[in-house]
């Protein structure tokens, strides 16, 4: 049962790197998940923590449920649009640079 949901779009981090942080919090309680993200050394941990806090705030405001009763039900990192850039190389050539973006979705629900 979906209680609180938050979506952050066009985050300037590669989805592959962001999924490393998402795997840390999948299925945990909200307080454990926030602690896990706060102390991880990943850039995605800080970005994902903002989305998690937004989902928790939505659940508290809309359904009047305490933070201690919430569990991370779903964490999804989808691929967003890619900005294509080029770096010059020798003899007039060029090498493509892909600046990838991500969409974060965090769903929290009431624990069992």
Phi, psi and omega per residue, in radians:
X1 nan 2.155 -3.121
X2 -1.353 2.203 3.114
X3 -1.891 -0.954 -3.138
X4 -2.300 2.441 -3.095
X5 -2.422 2.463 3.078
X6 -2.459 2.460 3.134
X7 -2.222 2.286 3.027
X8 -2.077 2.188 -3.056
X9 -1.977 2.736 3.037
X10 1.037 0.721 3.092
X11 -1.398 2.288 -2.994
X12 -1.466 1.174 3.048
X13 -2.585 2.579 -3.141
X14 -1.151 2.396 -3.138
X15 -1.044 -0.592 -3.126
X16 -1.107 -0.698 3.106
X17 -1.284 -0.619 -3.127
X18 -1.213 -0.547 -3.138
X19 -1.168 -0.414 3.076
X20 -1.107 -0.713 3.114
X21 -1.298 -0.607 -3.129
X22 -1.129 -0.627 -3.141
X23 -1.185 -0.380 3.135
X24 -1.202 -0.544 -2.970
X25 -1.904 -0.067 -3.061
X26 -1.078 2.109 3.078
X27 1.499 0.006 -3.117
X28 -1.531 2.882 2.968
X29 -1.224 2.760 -3.029
X30 -1.100 -0.755 -3.121
X31 -1.147 -0.680 3.082
X32 -1.140 -0.718 -3.118
X33 -1.127 -0.727 3.123
X34 -1.132 -0.695 3.090
X35 -1.125 -0.751 3.135
X36 -1.054 -0.762 -3.122
X37 -1.276 -0.629 -3.099
X38 -1.114 -0.650 -3.060
X39 -1.731 0.059 3.070
X40 -1.391 2.633 -3.108
X41 -1.528 0.086 -3.058
X42 -1.471 2.487 3.048
X43 -1.104 -0.654 -3.127
X44 -1.148 -0.447 3.125
X45 -1.090 -0.755 3.119
X46 -1.162 -0.722 -3.125
X47 -1.206 -0.701 -3.122
X48 -1.257 -0.512 3.115
X49 -1.109 -0.648 3.102
X50 -1.114 -0.707 3.128
X51 -1.195 -0.692 3.107
X52 -1.104 -0.753 3.130
X53 -1.126 -0.606 3.093
X54 -1.170 -0.717 3.112
X55 -1.128 -0.690 3.119
X56 -1.157 -0.738 3.119
X57 -1.111 -0.670 3.086
X58 -1.096 -0.731 -3.137
X59 -1.163 -0.742 -3.137
X60 -1.146 -0.714 -3.074
X61 -1.313 -0.769 -3.031
X62 -1.402 -0.607 -3.023
X63 -2.055 -0.030 3.094
X64 0.960 0.899 3.138
X65 -1.989 2.432 3.136
X66 -1.215 2.654 -3.121
X67 -1.102 -0.521 -3.082
X68 -1.236 -0.381 -3.105
X69 -1.552 -0.101 -3.036
X70 -1.583 2.551 3.119
X71 -2.265 2.531 3.086
X72 -1.302 1.894 -3.095
X73 -1.462 -0.738 -3.055
X74 -2.547 2.359 3.001
X75 -2.277 2.113 -3.107
X76 -2.247 2.358 3.059
X77 -2.096 1.918 -3.138
X78 -1.825 2.795 -3.130
X79 -1.456 2.302 3.077
X80 -1.720 -2.955 3.119
X81 -1.180 2.627 -3.116
X82 -1.868 2.247 3.044
X83 -1.512 2.216 -3.093
X84 -1.784 2.168 3.119
X85 -2.204 3.002 3.138
X86 -2.381 2.563 3.079
X87 -2.036 2.275 3.133
X88 -1.193 2.510 3.114
X89 -2.211 -3.049 -3.054
X90 -1.221 2.672 3.090
X91 1.008 0.662 3.042
X92 1.349 0.148 -3.129
X93 -1.464 3.102 3.104
X94 -2.588 2.695 3.132
X95 -2.153 2.276 -3.126
X96 -1.263 2.527 3.030
X97 -2.126 2.149 -3.127
X98 -1.769 2.026 3.086
X99 -1.731 1.754 -3.002
X100 -1.510 2.650 3.085
X101 -2.190 2.870 -3.078
X102 -2.323 2.742 2.975
X103 -2.075 2.174 3.122
X104 -1.743 2.396 3.006
X105 -2.271 2.170 3.110
X106 -2.181 2.237 3.110
X107 -2.122 2.210 3.072
X108 -1.998 2.561 -3.133
X109 -2.458 3.057 -3.122
X110 -1.337 2.314 -3.127
X111 -1.242 2.825 -3.121
X112 -1.497 nan nan
